[in-house]
Amino acid sequence: MRKRGWRTALAAPGLLAPLLAPGAAMAGPAFSCGGFAQLGGAQLLCSHVDPAAPTQICTYSWTLATAGGSPSVVQGSFMLTRGQQNVTVYQDTGFANALATPVVLCQGRKDGP
């Protein structure tokens, strides 16, 4: 049987402290997005995945390669209300492939007055 060193004994309480301390809770995002570029077209789809989260106001930016090989940045904004699934956020033709994954940033918006 292997003995634990003093470093392991000191590290374990340090790892648990943030989990037990009061404060802001860590939560997963209220949205999920995925994009692809193939066969001359590009499409970005998003879904609202947390039924307890408010409506999400979102922006996106995505670098794609045109059919000629030059980079093109597409960007825009959209809103995801509760329960929306597989919303086509962006769709266009003339792209050979994606040069980077799409960047999507969302912020919850309180529903109602």
Secondary structure as UniProt FT lines:
FT   HELIX           6..20
FT   STRAND          31..38
FT   STRAND          40..48
FT   TURN            51..52
FT   STRAND          55..66
FT   TURN            67..68
FT   STRAND          71..80
FT   TURN            82..83
FT   STRAND          87..98
FT   STRAND          103..109
//
